[in-house]
Amino acid sequence: YKRVFKASVKLVGEDYLELWARYYLKEYSFRSPQITDSCAGFSRYLKTQDLIQEQVPYWPDFIAFEWAWYQVYHGETCIRLNSAYPVAEIWAMCQPEYEGDISWPVSTQSHYEFVLYQEKGKVKVGLSS
């Protein structure tokens, strides 16, 4: 999980990420060695946890953004997301080397809409249309 969710390590710390990843993996008992089989539902799991909602309510959406980034980087063509939080901006603060690849999504009706896609071998984040 630390390999996929590098920005989350910077955001919440390695111990916190590992703790919740262990809870998630224990609850769902993934048997596949493919990381994609277990990472896909991590954000949904975190949204069901009251303690996460109290401590870092934007983290599940942040994880969804980070997972989308990973998928697009590894070949997915386009992923659309929305969030009540400016997760692209928060992610860029944790990964400053990618800041130039993000067109800042605008808030529309109390949520942010954006799309992740590949362009010339780089993952880009733009406004959802």
Secondary structure, DSSP 8 states (H G I E B T S, - for coil): -TTT-HHHHHHH-HHHHHHHHHHHHHHHT---S-HHHHHTTHHHHHHT-HHHHHH-TTHHHHHHHHHHHHHHHTT--EEEEEESS-HHHHHHHH-GGGGGGB----EETTEEEEEEEEETTEEEEEE--
